[in-house]
Amino acid sequence: MMWDYGAGLWWAFGGIFMILFWVGLVILISWIVMKIVKGSSSESKSDALDIVKERYAKGEISKEEFEQIKKDLS
C-alpha cells in the first residue's frame, strides 16, 4: 500500500517537471526570437542612419532634410 502512494507521488513530480520543461522551452524559444527580431530592427535603423549621413556628407540632402530624417528614424 505504501508502495502505491510513493509511485503516485513520483508520477506527480514527473508531470510537474514535464510541464515546467515545456513552459521553459517555450519561454526560451520566445526569448531567442525576440532577440533576433529586435537585433535586426536596430541594425536596419543603424544602416539607414549611416546612409543618411553619407548622403548628407556628399551634399545630396540639406541639413534640414538630414535632421528631419534623423528625427524620423529615432
CHARMM internal coordinates of N, CA and C (Angstrom, degrees):
IC EDIT
DIST 1 N 1 CA 1.4431
DIST 1 CA 1 C 1.5291
ANGL 1 N 1 CA 1 C 110.86
DIST 1 C 2 N 1.2899
ANGL 1 CA 1 C 2 N 116.79
DIHE 1 N 1 CA 1 C 2 N -41.95
DIST 2 N 2 CA 1.4468
ANGL 1 C 2 N 2 CA 119.80
DIHE 1 CA 1 C 2 N 2 CA 178.81
DIST 2 CA 2 C 1.5361
ANGL 2 N 2 CA 2 C 110.48
DIHE 1 C 2 N 2 CA 2 C -66.24
DIST 2 C 3 N 1.3336
ANGL 2 CA 2 C 3 N 115.87
DIHE 2 N 2 CA 2 C 3 N -33.34
DIST 3 N 3 CA 1.4599
ANGL 2 C 3 N 3 CA 120.00
DIHE 2 CA 2 C 3 N 3 CA 179.80
DIST 3 CA 3 C 1.5277
ANGL 3 N 3 CA 3 C 110.78
DIHE 2 C 3 N 3 CA 3 C -62.25
DIST 3 C 4 N 1.2981
ANGL 3 CA 3 C 4 N 118.17
DIHE 3 N 3 CA 3 C 4 N -40.98
DIST 4 N 4 CA 1.4584
ANGL 3 C 4 N 4 CA 121.09
DIHE 3 CA 3 C 4 N 4 CA 179.48
DIST 4 CA 4 C 1.5186
ANGL 4 N 4 CA 4 C 111.44
DIHE 3 C 4 N 4 CA 4 C -63.46
DIST 4 C 5 N 1.3153
ANGL 4 CA 4 C 5 N 117.56
DIHE 4 N 4 CA 4 C 5 N -39.46
DIST 5 N 5 CA 1.4658
ANGL 4 C 5 N 5 CA 120.57
DIHE 4 CA 4 C 5 N 5 CA 179.15
DIST 5 CA 5 C 1.5277
ANGL 5 N 5 CA 5 C 110.50
DIHE 4 C 5 N 5 CA 5 C -64.75
DIST 5 C 6 N 1.3202
ANGL 5 CA 5 C 6 N 115.80
DIHE 5 N 5 CA 5 C 6 N -44.06
DIST 6 N 6 CA 1.4633
ANGL 5 C 6 N 6 CA 119.83
DIHE 5 CA 5 C 6 N 6 CA 179.66
DIST 6 CA 6 C 1.5175
ANGL 6 N 6 CA 6 C 112.20
DIHE 5 C 6 N 6 CA 6 C -64.46
DIST 6 C 7 N 1.3205
ANGL 6 CA 6 C 7 N 116.89
DIHE 6 N 6 CA 6 C 7 N -41.69
DIST 7 N 7 CA 1.4601
ANGL 6 C 7 N 7 CA 120.03
DIHE 6 CA 6 C 7 N 7 CA 178.78
DIST 7 CA 7 C 1.5235
ANGL 7 N 7 CA 7 C 110.64
DIHE 6 C 7 N 7 CA 7 C -63.95
DIST 7 C 8 N 1.3146
ANGL 7 CA 7 C 8 N 116.80
DIHE 7 N 7 CA 7 C 8 N -39.80
DIST 8 N 8 CA 1.4657
ANGL 7 C 8 N 8 CA 120.00
DIHE 7 CA 7 C 8 N 8 CA 177.97
DIST 8 CA 8 C 1.5158
ANGL 8 N 8 CA 8 C 112.01
DIHE 7 C 8 N 8 CA 8 C -64.53
DIST 8 C 9 N 1.3263
ANGL 8 CA 8 C 9 N 115.26
DIHE 8 N 8 CA 8 C 9 N -36.47
DIST 9 N 9 CA 1.4561
ANGL 8 C 9 N 9 CA 120.00
DIHE 8 CA 8 C 9 N 9 CA 178.64
DIST 9 CA 9 C 1.5255
ANGL 9 N 9 CA 9 C 110.87
DIHE 8 C 9 N 9 CA 9 C -65.00
DIST 9 C 10 N 1.3299
ANGL 9 CA 9 C 10 N 116.68
DIHE 9 N 9 CA 9 C 10 N -42.04
DIST 10 N 10 CA 1.4613
ANGL 9 C 10 N 10 CA 119.68
DIHE 9 CA 9 C 10 N 10 CA 178.31
DIST 10 CA 10 C 1.5263
ANGL 10 N 10 CA 10 C 111.59
DIHE 9 C 10 N 10 CA 10 C -65.51
DIST 10 C 11 N 1.3195
ANGL 10 CA 10 C 11 N 117.15
DIHE 10 N 10 CA 10 C 11 N -37.38
DIST 11 N 11 CA 1.4643
ANGL 10 C 11 N 11 CA 119.94
DIHE 10 CA 10 C 11 N 11 CA 176.54
DIST 11 CA 11 C 1.5183
ANGL 11 N 11 CA 11 C 110.56
DIHE 10 C 11 N 11 CA 11 C -63.63
DIST 11 C 12 N 1.3330
ANGL 11 CA 11 C 12 N 117.27
DIHE 11 N 11 CA 11 C 12 N -38.51
DIST 12 N 12 CA 1.4655
ANGL 11 C 12 N 12 CA 120.74
DIHE 11 CA 11 C 12 N 12 CA 178.41
DIST 12 CA 12 C 1.5213
ANGL 12 N 12 CA 12 C 110.87
DIHE 11 C 12 N 12 CA 12 C -63.98
DIST 12 C 13 N 1.3453
ANGL 12 CA 12 C 13 N 116.43
DIHE 12 N 12 CA 12 C 13 N -45.18
DIST 13 N 13 CA 1.4617
ANGL 12 C 13 N 13 CA 119.52
DIHE 12 CA 12 C 13 N 13 CA 177.97
DIST 13 CA 13 C 1.5254
ANGL 13 N 13 CA 13 C 111.19
DIHE 12 C 13 N 13 CA 13 C -63.73
DIST 13 C 14 N 1.3166
ANGL 13 CA 13 C 14 N 116.46
DIHE 13 N 13 CA 13 C 14 N -38.34
DIST 14 N 14 CA 1.4583
ANGL 13 C 14 N 14 CA 120.39
DIHE 13 CA 13 C 14 N 14 CA 177.77
DIST 14 CA 14 C 1.5186
ANGL 14 N 14 CA 14 C 111.39
DIHE 13 C 14 N 14 CA 14 C -61.71
DIST 14 C 15 N 1.3182
ANGL 14 CA 14 C 15 N 116.51
DIHE 14 N 14 CA 14 C 15 N -41.67
DIST 15 N 15 CA 1.4702
ANGL 14 C 15 N 15 CA 120.31
DIHE 14 CA 14 C 15 N 15 CA 178.49
DIST 15 CA 15 C 1.5176
ANGL 15 N 15 CA 15 C 112.05
DIHE 14 C 15 N 15 CA 15 C -65.38
DIST 15 C 16 N 1.3255
ANGL 15 CA 15 C 16 N 115.50
DIHE 15 N 15 CA 15 C 16 N -40.56
DIST 16 N 16 CA 1.4719
ANGL 15 C 16 N 16 CA 119.73
DIHE 15 CA 15 C 16 N 16 CA 179.05
DIST 16 CA 16 C 1.5161
ANGL 16 N 16 CA 16 C 110.05
DIHE 15 C 16 N 16 CA 16 C -64.41
DIST 16 C 17 N 1.3325
ANGL 16 CA 16 C 17 N 117.08
DIHE 16 N 16 CA 16 C 17 N -45.12
DIST 17 N 17 CA 1.4581
ANGL 16 C 17 N 17 CA 119.89
DIHE 16 CA 16 C 17 N 17 CA 179.91
DIST 17 CA 17 C 1.5240
ANGL 17 N 17 CA 17 C 111.78
DIHE 16 C 17 N 17 CA 17 C -66.28
DIST 17 C 18 N 1.3082
ANGL 17 CA 17 C 18 N 117.71
DIHE 17 N 17 CA 17 C 18 N -33.82
DIST 18 N 18 CA 1.4594
ANGL 17 C 18 N 18 CA 120.62
DIHE 17 CA 17 C 18 N 18 CA 177.50
DIST 18 CA 18 C 1.5287
ANGL 18 N 18 CA 18 C 110.18
DIHE 17 C 18 N 18 CA 18 C -65.83
DIST 18 C 19 N 1.3108
ANGL 18 CA 18 C 19 N 117.03
DIHE 18 N 18 CA 18 C 19 N -42.97
DIST 19 N 19 CA 1.4711
ANGL 18 C 19 N 19 CA 120.90
DIHE 18 CA 18 C 19 N 19 CA 177.45
DIST 19 CA 19 C 1.5236
ANGL 19 N 19 CA 19 C 110.12
DIHE 18 C 19 N 19 CA 19 C -63.07
DIST 19 C 20 N 1.3263
ANGL 19 CA 19 C 20 N 117.22
DIHE 19 N 19 CA 19 C 20 N -45.26
DIST 20 N 20 CA 1.4635
ANGL 19 C 20 N 20 CA 120.63
DIHE 19 CA 19 C 20 N 20 CA 178.31
DIST 20 CA 20 C 1.5288
ANGL 20 N 20 CA 20 C 111.39
DIHE 19 C 20 N 20 CA 20 C -61.76
DIST 20 C 21 N 1.3101
ANGL 20 CA 20 C 21 N 116.82
DIHE 20 N 20 CA 20 C 21 N -38.83
DIST 21 N 21 CA 1.4636
ANGL 20 C 21 N 21 CA 120.73
DIHE 20 CA 20 C 21 N 21 CA 177.66
DIST 21 CA 21 C 1.5232
ANGL 21 N 21 CA 21 C 111.13
DIHE 20 C 21 N 21 CA 21 C -59.87
DIST 21 C 22 N 1.3360
ANGL 21 CA 21 C 22 N 116.78
DIHE 21 N 21 CA 21 C 22 N -50.07
DIST 22 N 22 CA 1.4647
ANGL 21 C 22 N 22 CA 119.98
DIHE 21 CA 21 C 22 N 22 CA -177.30
DIST 22 CA 22 C 1.5308
ANGL 22 N 22 CA 22 C 112.17
DIHE 21 C 22 N 22 CA 22 C -67.84
DIST 22 C 23 N 1.3235
ANGL 22 CA 22 C 23 N 116.76
DIHE 22 N 22 CA 22 C 23 N -38.42
DIST 23 N 23 CA 1.4719
ANGL 22 C 23 N 23 CA 119.76
DIHE 22 CA 22 C 23 N 23 CA 177.03
DIST 23 CA 23 C 1.5341
ANGL 23 N 23 CA 23 C 109.41
DIHE 22 C 23 N 23 CA 23 C -63.75
DIST 23 C 24 N 1.3247
ANGL 23 CA 23 C 24 N 116.40
DIHE 23 N 23 CA 23 C 24 N -43.94
DIST 24 N 24 CA 1.4622
ANGL 23 C 24 N 24 CA 120.34
DIHE 23 CA 23 C 24 N 24 CA 177.90
DIST 24 CA 24 C 1.5080
ANGL 24 N 24 CA 24 C 112.33
DIHE 23 C 24 N 24 CA 24 C -62.05
DIST 24 C 25 N 1.3211
ANGL 24 CA 24 C 25 N 117.27
DIHE 24 N 24 CA 24 C 25 N -40.33
DIST 25 N 25 CA 1.4575
ANGL 24 C 25 N 25 CA 121.48
DIHE 24 CA 24 C 25 N 25 CA 178.92
DIST 25 CA 25 C 1.5324
ANGL 25 N 25 CA 25 C 111.14
DIHE 24 C 25 N 25 CA 25 C -63.99
DIST 25 C 26 N 1.3216
ANGL 25 CA 25 C 26 N 117.02
DIHE 25 N 25 CA 25 C 26 N -43.05
DIST 26 N 26 CA 1.4696
ANGL 25 C 26 N 26 CA 120.89
DIHE 25 CA 25 C 26 N 26 CA 178.48
DIST 26 CA 26 C 1.5347
ANGL 26 N 26 CA 26 C 110.28
DIHE 25 C 26 N 26 CA 26 C -63.85
DIST 26 C 27 N 1.3215
ANGL 26 CA 26 C 27 N 116.75
DIHE 26 N 26 CA 26 C 27 N -42.06
DIST 27 N 27 CA 1.4696
ANGL 26 C 27 N 27 CA 120.30
DIHE 26 CA 26 C 27 N 27 CA 178.59
DIST 27 CA 27 C 1.5235
ANGL 27 N 27 CA 27 C 110.64
DIHE 26 C 27 N 27 CA 27 C -63.90
DIST 27 C 28 N 1.3226
ANGL 27 CA 27 C 28 N 117.50
DIHE 27 N 27 CA 27 C 28 N -42.96
DIST 28 N 28 CA 1.4609
ANGL 27 C 28 N 28 CA 121.33
DIHE 27 CA 27 C 28 N 28 CA 179.46
DIST 28 CA 28 C 1.5259
ANGL 28 N 28 CA 28 C 111.14
DIHE 27 C 28 N 28 CA 28 C -62.52
DIST 28 C 29 N 1.3170
ANGL 28 CA 28 C 29 N 117.46
DIHE 28 N 28 CA 28 C 29 N -45.53
DIST 29 N 29 CA 1.4666
ANGL 28 C 29 N 29 CA 120.73
DIHE 28 CA 28 C 29 N 29 CA 179.54
DIST 29 CA 29 C 1.5242
ANGL 29 N 29 CA 29 C 110.41
DIHE 28 C 29 N 29 CA 29 C -64.14
DIST 29 C 30 N 1.3200
ANGL 29 CA 29 C 30 N 117.90
DIHE 29 N 29 CA 29 C 30 N -41.24
DIST 30 N 30 CA 1.4622
ANGL 29 C 30 N 30 CA 121.28
DIHE 29 CA 29 C 30 N 30 CA 178.23
DIST 30 CA 30 C 1.5227
ANGL 30 N 30 CA 30 C 110.96
DIHE 29 C 30 N 30 CA 30 C -62.55
DIST 30 C 31 N 1.3185
ANGL 30 CA 30 C 31 N 116.94
DIHE 30 N 30 CA 30 C 31 N -41.68
DIST 31 N 31 CA 1.4637
ANGL 30 C 31 N 31 CA 121.90
DIHE 30 CA 30 C 31 N 31 CA -179.91
DIST 31 CA 31 C 1.5275
ANGL 31 N 31 CA 31 C 110.37
DIHE 30 C 31 N 31 CA 31 C -63.69
DIST 31 C 32 N 1.3389
ANGL 31 CA 31 C 32 N 116.84
DIHE 31 N 31 CA 31 C 32 N -42.80
DIST 32 N 32 CA 1.4601
ANGL 31 C 32 N 32 CA 120.60
DIHE 31 CA 31 C 32 N 32 CA 179.36
DIST 32 CA 32 C 1.5248
ANGL 32 N 32 CA 32 C 110.85
DIHE 31 C 32 N 32 CA 32 C -63.64
DIST 32 C 33 N 1.3281
ANGL 32 CA 32 C 33 N 116.83
DIHE 32 N 32 CA 32 C 33 N -44.06
DIST 33 N 33 CA 1.4681
ANGL 32 C 33 N 33 CA 120.69
DIHE 32 CA 32 C 33 N 33 CA 179.44
DIST 33 CA 33 C 1.5260
ANGL 33 N 33 CA 33 C 110.22
DIHE 32 C 33 N 33 CA 33 C -62.86
DIST 33 C 34 N 1.3255
ANGL 33 CA 33 C 34 N 117.73
DIHE 33 N 33 CA 33 C 34 N -41.98
DIST 34 N 34 CA 1.4690
ANGL 33 C 34 N 34 CA 120.49
DIHE 33 CA 33 C 34 N 34 CA 179.49
DIST 34 CA 34 C 1.5284
ANGL 34 N 34 CA 34 C 111.18
DIHE 33 C 34 N 34 CA 34 C -64.01
DIST 34 C 35 N 1.3253
ANGL 34 CA 34 C 35 N 117.69
DIHE 34 N 34 CA 34 C 35 N -39.81
DIST 35 N 35 CA 1.4640
ANGL 34 C 35 N 35 CA 120.75
DIHE 34 CA 34 C 35 N 35 CA 178.09
DIST 35 CA 35 C 1.5261
ANGL 35 N 35 CA 35 C 110.87
DIHE 34 C 35 N 35 CA 35 C -64.03
DIST 35 C 36 N 1.3197
ANGL 35 CA 35 C 36 N 116.41
DIHE 35 N 35 CA 35 C 36 N -40.93
DIST 36 N 36 CA 1.4628
ANGL 35 C 36 N 36 CA 120.22
DIHE 35 CA 35 C 36 N 36 CA 179.88
DIST 36 CA 36 C 1.5270
ANGL 36 N 36 CA 36 C 110.25
DIHE 35 C 36 N 36 CA 36 C -65.77
DIST 36 C 37 N 1.3235
ANGL 36 CA 36 C 37 N 116.91
DIHE 36 N 36 CA 36 C 37 N -46.31
DIST 37 N 37 CA 1.4677
ANGL 36 C 37 N 37 CA 121.01
DIHE 36 CA 36 C 37 N 37 CA -178.89
DIST 37 CA 37 C 1.5228
ANGL 37 N 37 CA 37 C 110.34
DIHE 36 C 37 N 37 CA 37 C -65.34
DIST 37 C 38 N 1.3070
ANGL 37 CA 37 C 38 N 117.65
DIHE 37 N 37 CA 37 C 38 N -45.29
DIST 38 N 38 CA 1.4666
ANGL 37 C 38 N 38 CA 121.28
DIHE 37 CA 37 C 38 N 38 CA -179.37
DIST 38 CA 38 C 1.5219
ANGL 38 N 38 CA 38 C 110.47
DIHE 37 C 38 N 38 CA 38 C -65.12
DIST 38 C 39 N 1.3112
ANGL 38 CA 38 C 39 N 117.31
DIHE 38 N 38 CA 38 C 39 N -40.44
DIST 39 N 39 CA 1.4591
ANGL 38 C 39 N 39 CA 120.90
DIHE 38 CA 38 C 39 N 39 CA -179.96
DIST 39 CA 39 C 1.5133
ANGL 39 N 39 CA 39 C 112.22
DIHE 38 C 39 N 39 CA 39 C -64.59
DIST 39 C 40 N 1.3157
ANGL 39 CA 39 C 40 N 117.27
DIHE 39 N 39 CA 39 C 40 N -41.88
DIST 40 N 40 CA 1.4619
ANGL 39 C 40 N 40 CA 119.85
DIHE 39 CA 39 C 40 N 40 CA -178.88
DIST 40 CA 40 C 1.5169
ANGL 40 N 40 CA 40 C 111.49
DIHE 39 C 40 N 40 CA 40 C -69.95
DIST 40 C 41 N 1.3271
ANGL 40 CA 40 C 41 N 118.62
DIHE 40 N 40 CA 40 C 41 N -34.19
DIST 41 N 41 CA 1.4623
ANGL 40 C 41 N 41 CA 119.77
DIHE 40 CA 40 C 41 N 41 CA 179.51
DIST 41 CA 41 C 1.5148
ANGL 41 N 41 CA 41 C 111.04
DIHE 40 C 41 N 41 CA 41 C -71.69
DIST 41 C 42 N 1.3301
ANGL 41 CA 41 C 42 N 118.94
DIHE 41 N 41 CA 41 C 42 N -37.31
DIST 42 N 42 CA 1.4590
ANGL 41 C 42 N 42 CA 120.27
DIHE 41 CA 41 C 42 N 42 CA 178.93
DIST 42 CA 42 C 1.5219
ANGL 42 N 42 CA 42 C 110.58
DIHE 41 C 42 N 42 CA 42 C -70.95
DIST 42 C 43 N 1.3331
ANGL 42 CA 42 C 43 N 117.69
DIHE 42 N 42 CA 42 C 43 N -32.97
DIST 43 N 43 CA 1.4500
ANGL 42 C 43 N 43 CA 120.28
DIHE 42 CA 42 C 43 N 43 CA 176.39
DIST 43 CA 43 C 1.5133
ANGL 43 N 43 CA 43 C 111.23
DIHE 42 C 43 N 43 CA 43 C -66.43
DIST 43 C 44 N 1.3230
ANGL 43 CA 43 C 44 N 117.14
DIHE 43 N 43 CA 43 C 44 N -39.52
DIST 44 N 44 CA 1.4562
ANGL 43 C 44 N 44 CA 119.75
DIHE 43 CA 43 C 44 N 44 CA -179.39
DIST 44 CA 44 C 1.5209
ANGL 44 N 44 CA 44 C 111.06
DIHE 43 C 44 N 44 CA 44 C -67.33
DIST 44 C 45 N 1.3400
ANGL 44 CA 44 C 45 N 117.97
DIHE 44 N 44 CA 44 C 45 N -36.18
DIST 45 N 45 CA 1.4627
ANGL 44 C 45 N 45 CA 120.33
DIHE 44 CA 44 C 45 N 45 CA 175.73
DIST 45 CA 45 C 1.5189
ANGL 45 N 45 CA 45 C 110.50
DIHE 44 C 45 N 45 CA 45 C -64.55
DIST 45 C 46 N 1.3242
ANGL 45 CA 45 C 46 N 116.69
DIHE 45 N 45 CA 45 C 46 N -41.23
DIST 46 N 46 CA 1.4541
ANGL 45 C 46 N 46 CA 121.25
DIHE 45 CA 45 C 46 N 46 CA 179.17
DIST 46 CA 46 C 1.5236
ANGL 46 N 46 CA 46 C 110.21
DIHE 45 C 46 N 46 CA 46 C -64.62
DIST 46 C 47 N 1.3273
ANGL 46 CA 46 C 47 N 117.00
DIHE 46 N 46 CA 46 C 47 N -43.04
DIST 47 N 47 CA 1.4590
ANGL 46 C 47 N 47 CA 120.90
DIHE 46 CA 46 C 47 N 47 CA 178.02
DIST 47 CA 47 C 1.5207
ANGL 47 N 47 CA 47 C 110.97
DIHE 46 C 47 N 47 CA 47 C -62.40
DIST 47 C 48 N 1.3188
ANGL 47 CA 47 C 48 N 116.73
DIHE 47 N 47 CA 47 C 48 N -42.77
DIST 48 N 48 CA 1.4590
ANGL 47 C 48 N 48 CA 120.47
DIHE 47 CA 47 C 48 N 48 CA 179.97
DIST 48 CA 48 C 1.5261
ANGL 48 N 48 CA 48 C 110.77
DIHE 47 C 48 N 48 CA 48 C -63.74
DIST 48 C 49 N 1.3199
ANGL 48 CA 48 C 49 N 116.70
DIHE 48 N 48 CA 48 C 49 N -41.21
DIST 49 N 49 CA 1.4618
ANGL 48 C 49 N 49 CA 120.36
DIHE 48 CA 48 C 49 N 49 CA 179.36
DIST 49 CA 49 C 1.5238
ANGL 49 N 49 CA 49 C 110.25
DIHE 48 C 49 N 49 CA 49 C -66.05
DIST 49 C 50 N 1.3191
ANGL 49 CA 49 C 50 N 117.70
DIHE 49 N 49 CA 49 C 50 N -37.84
DIST 50 N 50 CA 1.4635
ANGL 49 C 50 N 50 CA 120.57
DIHE 49 CA 49 C 50 N 50 CA 177.20
DIST 50 CA 50 C 1.5270
ANGL 50 N 50 CA 50 C 110.93
DIHE 49 C 50 N 50 CA 50 C -62.78
DIST 50 C 51 N 1.3173
ANGL 50 CA 50 C 51 N 116.45
DIHE 50 N 50 CA 50 C 51 N -39.65
DIST 51 N 51 CA 1.4686
ANGL 50 C 51 N 51 CA 120.57
DIHE 50 CA 50 C 51 N 51 CA 178.75
DIST 51 CA 51 C 1.5208
ANGL 51 N 51 CA 51 C 110.26
DIHE 50 C 51 N 51 CA 51 C -64.95
DIST 51 C 52 N 1.3264
ANGL 51 CA 51 C 52 N 116.96
DIHE 51 N 51 CA 51 C 52 N -42.27
DIST 52 N 52 CA 1.4669
ANGL 51 C 52 N 52 CA 120.79
DIHE 51 CA 51 C 52 N 52 CA 179.89
DIST 52 CA 52 C 1.5316
ANGL 52 N 52 CA 52 C 109.95
DIHE 51 C 52 N 52 CA 52 C -64.96
DIST 52 C 53 N 1.3246
ANGL 52 CA 52 C 53 N 116.45
DIHE 52 N 52 CA 52 C 53 N -42.20
DIST 53 N 53 CA 1.4775
ANGL 52 C 53 N 53 CA 119.57
DIHE 52 CA 52 C 53 N 53 CA 178.03
DIST 53 CA 53 C 1.5221
ANGL 53 N 53 CA 53 C 111.07
DIHE 52 C 53 N 53 CA 53 C -61.29
DIST 53 C 54 N 1.3052
ANGL 53 CA 53 C 54 N 116.44
DIHE 53 N 53 CA 53 C 54 N -40.30
DIST 54 N 54 CA 1.4617
ANGL 53 C 54 N 54 CA 120.95
DIHE 53 CA 53 C 54 N 54 CA 179.08
DIST 54 CA 54 C 1.5257
ANGL 54 N 54 CA 54 C 110.84
DIHE 53 C 54 N 54 CA 54 C -65.52
DIST 54 C 55 N 1.3297
ANGL 54 CA 54 C 55 N 116.10
DIHE 54 N 54 CA 54 C 55 N -43.25
DIST 55 N 55 CA 1.4721
ANGL 54 C 55 N 55 CA 119.66
DIHE 54 CA 54 C 55 N 55 CA 178.70
DIST 55 CA 55 C 1.5215
ANGL 55 N 55 CA 55 C 111.21
DIHE 54 C 55 N 55 CA 55 C -63.88
DIST 55 C 56 N 1.3352
ANGL 55 CA 55 C 56 N 116.40
DIHE 55 N 55 CA 55 C 56 N -37.67
DIST 56 N 56 CA 1.4758
ANGL 55 C 56 N 56 CA 120.48
DIHE 55 CA 55 C 56 N 56 CA 177.89
DIST 56 CA 56 C 1.5242
ANGL 56 N 56 CA 56 C 110.09
DIHE 55 C 56 N 56 CA 56 C -67.20
DIST 56 C 57 N 1.3251
ANGL 56 CA 56 C 57 N 116.65
DIHE 56 N 56 CA 56 C 57 N -40.96
DIST 57 N 57 CA 1.4618
ANGL 56 C 57 N 57 CA 120.36
DIHE 56 CA 56 C 57 N 57 CA 179.63
DIST 57 CA 57 C 1.5322
ANGL 57 N 57 CA 57 C 111.49
DIHE 56 C 57 N 57 CA 57 C -65.00
DIST 57 C 58 N 1.3160
ANGL 57 CA 57 C 58 N 117.56
DIHE 57 N 57 CA 57 C 58 N -33.54
DIST 58 N 58 CA 1.4647
ANGL 57 C 58 N 58 CA 121.19
DIHE 57 CA 57 C 58 N 58 CA 178.24
DIST 58 CA 58 C 1.5195
ANGL 58 N 58 CA 58 C 112.37
DIHE 57 C 58 N 58 CA 58 C -78.03
DIST 58 C 59 N 1.3412
ANGL 58 CA 58 C 59 N 116.49
DIHE 58 N 58 CA 58 C 59 N -12.30
DIST 59 N 59 CA 1.4584
ANGL 58 C 59 N 59 CA 120.09
DIHE 58 CA 58 C 59 N 59 CA -178.89
DIST 59 CA 59 C 1.5130
ANGL 59 N 59 CA 59 C 113.27
DIHE 58 C 59 N 59 CA 59 C 86.40
DIST 59 C 60 N 1.3135
ANGL 59 CA 59 C 60 N 118.13
DIHE 59 N 59 CA 59 C 60 N 14.12
DIST 60 N 60 CA 1.4576
ANGL 59 C 60 N 60 CA 121.47
DIHE 59 CA 59 C 60 N 60 CA -179.51
DIST 60 CA 60 C 1.5298
ANGL 60 N 60 CA 60 C 112.20
DIHE 59 C 60 N 60 CA 60 C -74.78
DIST 60 C 61 N 1.3261
ANGL 60 CA 60 C 61 N 117.33
DIHE 60 N 60 CA 60 C 61 N -26.38
DIST 61 N 61 CA 1.4676
ANGL 60 C 61 N 61 CA 121.25
DIHE 60 CA 60 C 61 N 61 CA 178.88
DIST 61 CA 61 C 1.5280
ANGL 61 N 61 CA 61 C 108.60
DIHE 60 C 61 N 61 CA 61 C -130.05
DIST 61 C 62 N 1.3191
ANGL 61 CA 61 C 62 N 115.00
DIHE 61 N 61 CA 61 C 62 N 154.26
DIST 62 N 62 CA 1.4689
ANGL 61 C 62 N 62 CA 120.27
DIHE 61 CA 61 C 62 N 62 CA -179.49
DIST 62 CA 62 C 1.5277
ANGL 62 N 62 CA 62 C 110.25
DIHE 61 C 62 N 62 CA 62 C -81.63
DIST 62 C 63 N 1.3436
ANGL 62 CA 62 C 63 N 114.39
DIHE 62 N 62 CA 62 C 63 N 171.26
DIST 63 N 63 CA 1.4595
ANGL 62 C 63 N 63 CA 119.12
DIHE 62 CA 62 C 63 N 63 CA 179.56
DIST 63 CA 63 C 1.5269
ANGL 63 N 63 CA 63 C 110.87
DIHE 62 C 63 N 63 CA 63 C -63.65
DIST 63 C 64 N 1.3330
ANGL 63 CA 63 C 64 N 117.33
DIHE 63 N 63 CA 63 C 64 N -38.57
DIST 64 N 64 CA 1.4617
ANGL 63 C 64 N 64 CA 120.85
DIHE 63 CA 63 C 64 N 64 CA 179.26
DIST 64 CA 64 C 1.5291
ANGL 64 N 64 CA 64 C 111.13
DIHE 63 C 64 N 64 CA 64 C -63.74
DIST 64 C 65 N 1.3389
ANGL 64 CA 64 C 65 N 115.83
DIHE 64 N 64 CA 64 C 65 N -43.26
DIST 65 N 65 CA 1.4622
ANGL 64 C 65 N 65 CA 119.47
DIHE 64 CA 64 C 65 N 65 CA 177.39
DIST 65 CA 65 C 1.5311
ANGL 65 N 65 CA 65 C 110.87
DIHE 64 C 65 N 65 CA 65 C -63.35
DIST 65 C 66 N 1.3413
ANGL 65 CA 65 C 66 N 115.60
DIHE 65 N 65 CA 65 C 66 N -42.29
DIST 66 N 66 CA 1.4584
ANGL 65 C 66 N 66 CA 120.06
DIHE 65 CA 65 C 66 N 66 CA 178.87
DIST 66 CA 66 C 1.5271
ANGL 66 N 66 CA 66 C 110.90
DIHE 65 C 66 N 66 CA 66 C -60.00
DIST 66 C 67 N 1.3191
ANGL 66 CA 66 C 67 N 117.27
DIHE 66 N 66 CA 66 C 67 N -47.48
DIST 67 N 67 CA 1.4642
ANGL 66 C 67 N 67 CA 121.26
DIHE 66 CA 66 C 67 N 67 CA -179.39
DIST 67 CA 67 C 1.5336
ANGL 67 N 67 CA 67 C 111.15
DIHE 66 C 67 N 67 CA 67 C -63.10
DIST 67 C 68 N 1.3283
ANGL 67 CA 67 C 68 N 117.25
DIHE 67 N 67 CA 67 C 68 N -39.47
DIST 68 N 68 CA 1.4635
ANGL 67 C 68 N 68 CA 120.96
DIHE 67 CA 67 C 68 N 68 CA -179.80
DIST 68 CA 68 C 1.5262
ANGL 68 N 68 CA 68 C 110.81
DIHE 67 C 68 N 68 CA 68 C -66.61
DIST 68 C 69 N 1.3245
ANGL 68 CA 68 C 69 N 116.24
DIHE 68 N 68 CA 68 C 69 N -44.80
DIST 69 N 69 CA 1.4696
ANGL 68 C 69 N 69 CA 119.70
DIHE 68 CA 68 C 69 N 69 CA 179.41
DIST 69 CA 69 C 1.5279
ANGL 69 N 69 CA 69 C 110.47
DIHE 68 C 69 N 69 CA 69 C -64.61
DIST 69 C 70 N 1.3301
ANGL 69 CA 69 C 70 N 116.41
DIHE 69 N 69 CA 69 C 70 N -41.94
DIST 70 N 70 CA 1.4552
ANGL 69 C 70 N 70 CA 120.69
DIHE 69 CA 69 C 70 N 70 CA 179.13
DIST 70 CA 70 C 1.5315
ANGL 70 N 70 CA 70 C 110.35
DIHE 69 C 70 N 70 CA 70 C -61.88
DIST 70 C 71 N 1.3278
ANGL 70 CA 70 C 71 N 116.41
DIHE 70 N 70 CA 70 C 71 N -40.16
DIST 71 N 71 CA 1.4655
ANGL 70 C 71 N 71 CA 121.59
DIHE 70 CA 70 C 71 N 71 CA 178.03
DIST 71 CA 71 C 1.5296
ANGL 71 N 71 CA 71 C 109.92
DIHE 70 C 71 N 71 CA 71 C -65.83
DIST 71 C 72 N 1.3264
ANGL 71 CA 71 C 72 N 117.27
DIHE 71 N 71 CA 71 C 72 N -40.74
DIST 72 N 72 CA 1.4680
ANGL 71 C 72 N 72 CA 121.18
DIHE 71 CA 71 C 72 N 72 CA 179.87
DIST 72 CA 72 C 1.5282
ANGL 72 N 72 CA 72 C 112.21
DIHE 71 C 72 N 72 CA 72 C -65.83
DIST 72 C 73 N 1.3209
ANGL 72 CA 72 C 73 N 117.18
DIHE 72 N 72 CA 72 C 73 N -34.68
DIST 73 N 73 CA 1.4569
ANGL 72 C 73 N 73 CA 121.24
DIHE 72 CA 72 C 73 N 73 CA -178.85
DIST 73 CA 73 C 1.5258
ANGL 73 N 73 CA 73 C 112.79
DIHE 72 C 73 N 73 CA 73 C -76.83
DIST 73 C 74 N 1.3106
ANGL 73 CA 73 C 74 N 116.79
DIHE 73 N 73 CA 73 C 74 N -22.20
DIST 74 N 74 CA 1.4687
ANGL 73 C 74 N 74 CA 119.63
DIHE 73 CA 73 C 74 N 74 CA -177.66
DIST 74 CA 74 C 1.4997
ANGL 74 N 74 CA 74 C 113.19
DIHE 73 C 74 N 74 CA 74 C -76.03
END
COOR INIT
IC SEED 1 N 1 CA 1 C
IC BUILD
